[in-house]
């Protein structure tokens, strides 16, 4: 039950109050996990892109 509450709190922060009406179950957890995993991959790849240098 505590894990479901934590998941709901996280999703409310990401998606707003509409997430309060969502059922928290294993499928929602799995999809949220995939979302975070894929997001992490994008961040890792973006770290390889050269950053612009500051002028001067």
C-alpha positions as CSV (number, residue, x, y, z in Angstrom):
1,X,0.0,0.0,0.0
2,X,2.8,2.4,0.8
3,X,4.4,1.7,-2.6
4,X,1.1,2.6,-4.3
5,X,0.9,5.8,-2.4
6,X,4.4,6.7,-3.3
7,X,3.7,6.0,-7.0
8,X,0.6,8.1,-6.9
9,X,2.4,11.0,-5.3
10,X,5.1,10.8,-8.0
11,X,2.6,10.6,-10.8
12,X,0.7,13.6,-9.4
13,X,3.9,15.6,-9.4
14,X,4.5,14.7,-13.1
15,X,1.0,14.7,-14.5
16,X,-0.9,16.9,-12.1
17,X,-4.1,16.3,-10.1
18,X,-5.6,14.1,-12.9
19,X,-3.3,11.3,-11.7
20,X,-5.3,11.2,-8.4
21,X,-8.1,9.4,-10.2
22,X,-5.8,6.7,-11.7
23,X,-5.8,3.2,-10.3
24,X,-2.3,2.3,-9.0
25,X,-1.6,-1.3,-10.0
26,X,1.3,-3.4,-11.4
27,X,0.7,-2.2,-15.0
28,X,0.9,1.5,-14.0
29,X,4.1,0.7,-12.1
30,X,5.6,-1.1,-15.0
31,X,4.8,1.7,-17.5
32,X,6.2,4.3,-15.1
33,X,9.4,2.3,-14.7
34,X,9.7,2.0,-18.5
35,X,9.2,5.8,-18.8
36,X,11.9,6.5,-16.4
37,X,14.3,4.0,-17.9
38,X,13.8,5.4,-21.4
39,X,14.2,8.9,-20.1
40,X,17.5,8.0,-18.5
41,X,18.7,6.6,-21.8
42,X,18.0,9.9,-23.5
43,X,19.8,11.8,-20.8
44,X,22.9,9.5,-21.2
45,X,22.9,10.1,-25.0
46,X,22.5,13.9,-24.6
47,X,25.6,13.9,-22.4
48,X,27.6,12.8,-25.4
49,X,26.5,15.9,-27.4
50,X,29.1,18.7,-27.2
51,X,28.0,21.8,-25.3
52,X,28.5,25.2,-26.7
53,X,31.4,27.1,-25.3
54,X,30.9,30.4,-23.4
55,X,32.1,33.4,-25.5
56,X,35.3,35.0,-24.4
